Amino acid sequence: MDFALARGNPGPNFVAVVSRAWVHLSQLQVEYVKHHVEEVKHHVEEEQAEMFTKAKASSADMADLGARMAARKDELLAQVA
């Protein structure tokens, strides 16, 4: 799953899986998961800031771009469902 698709959230499927498995994780594993969730959030924030700044400065049709991105997100999420 491409976590960047979730717009700053590591993803509903990921969170559900981790939530169910959480009770079976050692403290080290819990810290590992927390660390990587924070890394993903930080990476998404950086990518969004850079991408959206460039997109707004371009001559791209923002409504069309948004529709295309939403369609692609739905397509990718359907693949992992």
LOBAKOL-947555 format. One record per residue: x, y, z of N, C-alpha, C, O, CB in turn. Coordinates in steps of 0.2 Angstrom, whole numbers, padded with zeros to 4 digits. Glycine has a CB too. Example, Ala and Ser with C-alpha at 12.3 -4.5 7.8 and 13.67 -1.06 7.14 Angstrom:
% LOBAKOL-947555
{{0066,-0028,0039},{0062,-0022,0039},{0066,-0016,0039},{0071,-0017,0042},{0057,-0022,0045}}
{{0064,-0011,0035},{0068,-0005,0036},{0064,0000,0039},{0067,0006,0040},{0070,-0003,0029}}
***
This chain:
% LOBAKOL-947555
{{0004,-0006,0000},{0000,0000,0000},{0004,0006,0000},{0009,0007,0004},{-0005,0000,0006}}
{{0003,0011,-0004},{0006,0017,-0004},{0004,0022,0001},{-0002,0025,0000},{0006,0021,-0011}}
{{0007,0023,0007},{0005,0026,0012},{0004,0034,0011},{0000,0037,0014},{0009,0026,0018}}
{{0007,0036,0006},{0006,0043,0004},{-0001,0045,0002},{-0003,0050,0002},{0011,0045,-0001}}
{{-0004,0040,-0001},{-0011,0040,-0003},{-0016,0043,0002},{-0021,0046,0001},{-0013,0034,-0006}}
{{-0014,0041,0008},{-0018,0042,0014},{-0018,0049,0017},{-0021,0051,0022},{-0017,0037,0019}}
{{-0014,0054,0013},{-0014,0061,0015},{-0012,0062,0022},{-0016,0065,0026},{-0021,0064,0014}}
{{-0007,0059,0024},{-0004,0061,0031},{-0006,0055,0036},{-0004,0055,0042},{-0007,0067,0033}}
{{-0010,0051,0034},{-0013,0045,0039},{-0010,0039,0036},{-0010,0038,0030},{-0020,0045,0039}}
{{-0006,0035,0040},{-0003,0029,0037},{-0008,0024,0033},{-0006,0020,0030},{0000,0025,0042}}
{{-0014,0025,0034},{-0019,0021,0030},{-0024,0017,0035},{-0022,0014,0040},{-0016,0017,0026}}
{{-0030,0017,0033},{-0035,0014,0037},{-0034,0006,0037},{-0035,0003,0043},{-0042,0015,0034}}
{{-0031,0003,0032},{-0030,-0004,0033},{-0024,-0006,0037},{-0024,-0010,0041},{-0028,-0007,0026}}
{{-0019,-0001,0037},{-0013,-0002,0041},{-0015,-0001,0048},{-0013,-0005,0052},{-0008,0003,0039}}
{{-0019,0004,0050},{-0021,0005,0057},{-0025,0000,0059},{-0024,-0002,0065},{-0024,0012,0057}}
{{-0029,-0003,0055},{-0034,-0009,0058},{-0030,-0015,0059},{-0031,-0018,0064},{-0039,-0010,0052}}
{{-0025,-0016,0055},{-0021,-0022,0056},{-0016,-0021,0062},{-0016,-0026,0066},{-0016,-0024,0050}}
{{-0013,-0016,0063},{-0009,-0015,0069},{-0013,-0014,0075},{-0011,-0017,0080},{-0005,-0008,0068}}
{{-0019,-0012,0075},{-0023,-0011,0081},{-0025,-0018,0083},{-0025,-0020,0089},{-0030,-0007,0079}}
{{-0027,-0023,0078},{-0028,-0030,0080},{-0022,-0033,0083},{-0023,-0038,0087},{-0031,-0034,0074}}
{{-0017,-0032,0080},{-0010,-0036,0082},{-0007,-0032,0088},{-0002,-0036,0091},{-0006,-0036,0076}}
{{-0009,-0026,0090},{-0005,-0023,0095},{-0004,-0027,0101},{0001,-0026,0104},{-0009,-0016,0097}}
{{-0009,-0030,0104},{-0008,-0034,0110},{-0003,-0039,0110},{-0001,-0042,0115},{-0015,-0037,0112}}
{{-0001,-0041,0104},{0004,-0047,0103},{0011,-0044,0102},{0015,-0048,0101},{0002,-0051,0097}}
{{0012,-0038,0102},{0018,-0035,0100},{0022,-0034,0107},{0019,-0032,0112},{0017,-0028,0097}}
{{0029,-0035,0106},{0033,-0033,0112},{0034,-0025,0112},{0032,-0022,0107},{0040,-0037,0111}}
{{0037,-0023,0118},{0038,-0016,0118},{0042,-0013,0113},{0041,-0008,0110},{0041,-0014,0125}}
{{0047,-0017,0111},{0052,-0015,0106},{0048,-0015,0099},{0049,-0010,0095},{0058,-0020,0105}}
{{0044,-0019,0098},{0040,-0019,0091},{0035,-0013,0091},{0034,-0010,0086},{0036,-0026,0091}}
{{0032,-0012,0097},{0028,-0006,0097},{0031,0000,0096},{0029,0004,0092},{0024,-0006,0105}}
{{0037,0001,0099},{0041,0007,0097},{0043,0007,0090},{0044,0013,0087},{0048,0007,0102}}
{{0045,0001,0087},{0047,0001,0080},{0041,0003,0076},{0042,0007,0071},{0049,-0006,0078}}
{{0035,0001,0077},{0029,0003,0073},{0028,0010,0074},{0027,0014,0069},{0023,-0001,0075}}
{{0028,0013,0080},{0027,0020,0081},{0032,0024,0077},{0030,0029,0074},{0027,0022,0089}}
{{0038,0022,0078},{0043,0026,0074},{0042,0026,0067},{0043,0032,0064},{0050,0023,0075}}
{{0040,0021,0064},{0039,0021,0057},{0033,0024,0055},{0032,0027,0049},{0039,0014,0054}}
{{0028,0024,0059},{0022,0028,0058},{0023,0036,0057},{0021,0039,0053},{0016,0027,0063}}
{{0027,0038,0062},{0030,0045,0062},{0034,0047,0056},{0033,0052,0054},{0033,0046,0069}}
{{0038,0042,0054},{0042,0043,0048},{0038,0044,0042},{0039,0048,0038},{0047,0037,0047}}
{{0033,0040,0041},{0028,0040,0036},{0024,0047,0036},{0024,0050,0031},{0023,0034,0036}}
{{0022,0049,0042},{0018,0055,0042},{0023,0061,0040},{0021,0065,0036},{0016,0056,0049}}
{{0029,0061,0043},{0034,0066,0041},{0035,0066,0034},{0035,0072,0031},{0040,0065,0045}}
{{0036,0061,0031},{0038,0060,0023},{0032,0063,0019},{0033,0067,0015},{0039,0053,0021}}
{{0026,0061,0021},{0020,0063,0018},{0019,0071,0018},{0018,0074,0013},{0013,0060,0020}}
{{0020,0074,0024},{0020,0081,0025},{0025,0084,0020},{0023,0090,0017},{0021,0083,0032}}
{{0031,0082,0020},{0036,0085,0016},{0034,0085,0008},{0035,0089,0005},{0043,0081,0017}}
{{0032,0079,0006},{0030,0078,-0001},{0024,0082,-0002},{0024,0085,-0008},{0028,0071,-0002}}
{{0019,0083,0002},{0013,0087,0001},{0015,0094,0000},{0013,0098,-0004},{0008,0086,0006}}
{{0020,0097,0005},{0022,0104,0004},{0025,0105,-0002},{0024,0110,-0005},{0026,0105,0010}}
{{0030,0101,-0004},{0033,0102,-0010},{0029,0101,-0017},{0029,0105,-0021},{0039,0097,-0011}}
{{0025,0096,-0017},{0021,0095,-0023},{0016,0100,-0024},{0015,0103,-0029},{0017,0088,-0022}}
{{0012,0102,-0018},{0007,0106,-0019},{0009,0113,-0020},{0006,0117,-0024},{0003,0107,-0012}}
{{0015,0115,-0018},{0018,0122,-0019},{0020,0122,-0027},{0018,0127,-0030},{0025,0123,-0015}}
{{0023,0117,-0029},{0024,0117,-0037},{0018,0116,-0041},{0017,0120,-0046},{0028,0110,-0038}}
{{0013,0113,-0039},{0007,0112,-0042},{0003,0119,-0043},{0000,0121,-0048},{0002,0107,-0039}}
{{0003,0122,-0037},{-0001,0129,-0037},{0003,0134,-0041},{0000,0138,-0044},{-0001,0131,-0029}}
{{0010,0134,-0041},{0013,0138,-0045},{0013,0137,-0053},{0015,0141,-0057},{0021,0138,-0043}}
{{0011,0131,-0055},{0011,0129,-0062},{0004,0131,-0065},{0000,0134,-0061},{0011,0121,-0062}}
{{0003,0130,-0071},{-0003,0132,-0075},{-0008,0126,-0075},{-0013,0126,-0079},{-0001,0134,-0082}}
{{-0007,0121,-0071},{-0011,0115,-0070},{-0018,0117,-0068},{-0019,0122,-0064},{-0008,0110,-0066}}
{{-0023,0114,-0071},{-0030,0115,-0069},{-0031,0111,-0062},{-0031,0105,-0062},{-0035,0112,-0074}}
{{-0031,0114,-0057},{-0032,0111,-0050},{-0038,0107,-0049},{-0037,0101,-0046},{-0032,0117,-0045}}
{{-0043,0109,-0052},{-0049,0104,-0051},{-0048,0098,-0055},{-0050,0092,-0052},{-0056,0108,-0054}}
{{-0045,0098,-0061},{-0044,0092,-0065},{-0039,0088,-0061},{-0040,0082,-0061},{-0042,0094,-0072}}
{{-0034,0091,-0059},{-0028,0087,-0055},{-0031,0084,-0049},{-0030,0078,-0048},{-0023,0092,-0053}}
{{-0035,0087,-0045},{-0038,0084,-0039},{-0043,0078,-0041},{-0043,0073,-0038},{-0042,0089,-0036}}
{{-0047,0079,-0046},{-0051,0073,-0049},{-0047,0067,-0051},{-0048,0062,-0049},{-0055,0076,-0054}}
{{-0041,0069,-0054},{-0037,0063,-0057},{-0034,0060,-0051},{-0033,0054,-0051},{-0032,0066,-0062}}
{{-0031,0064,-0046},{-0028,0061,-0040},{-0033,0057,-0036},{-0031,0051,-0034},{-0025,0066,-0036}}
{{-0039,0059,-0035},{-0044,0055,-0031},{-0046,0049,-0035},{-0046,0044,-0032},{-0050,0060,-0031}}
{{-0046,0049,-0042},{-0048,0043,-0045},{-0042,0038,-0045},{-0043,0032,-0044},{-0049,0045,-0053}}
{{-0036,0040,-0045},{-0030,0036,-0044},{-0030,0033,-0037},{-0028,0027,-0036},{-0024,0040,-0046}}
{{-0031,0037,-0032},{-0031,0035,-0025},{-0037,0029,-0024},{-0035,0024,-0022},{-0033,0040,-0020}}
{{-0043,0030,-0027},{-0048,0025,-0027},{-0046,0018,-0030},{-0047,0013,-0028},{-0054,0027,-0030}}
{{-0042,0019,-0036},{-0040,0013,-0040},{-0035,0009,-0036},{-0035,0003,-0035},{-0037,0016,-0046}}
{{-0030,0013,-0032},{-0025,0010,-0029},{-0028,0006,-0022},{-0026,0001,-0020},{-0019,0015,-0027}}
{{-0032,0010,-0019},{-0035,0007,-0013},{-0039,0001,-0014},{-0040,-0004,-0010},{-0040,0012,-0009}}
{{-0042,0001,-0020},{-0046,-0005,-0022},{-0042,-0011,-0023},{-0044,-0017,-0022},{-0050,-0004,-0029}}
{{-0036,-0010,-0025},{-0031,-0015,-0026},{-0029,-0019,-0020},{-0027,-0025,-0020},{-0025,-0013,-0030}}
{{-0029,-0015,-0014},{-0026,-0018,-0008},{-0032,-0020,-0004},{-0031,-0023,0002},{-0022,-0013,-0004}}
{{-0038,-0019,-0006},{-0044,-0020,-0002},{-0046,-0028,-0002},{-0050,-0030,0001},{-0050,-0016,-0004}}
***
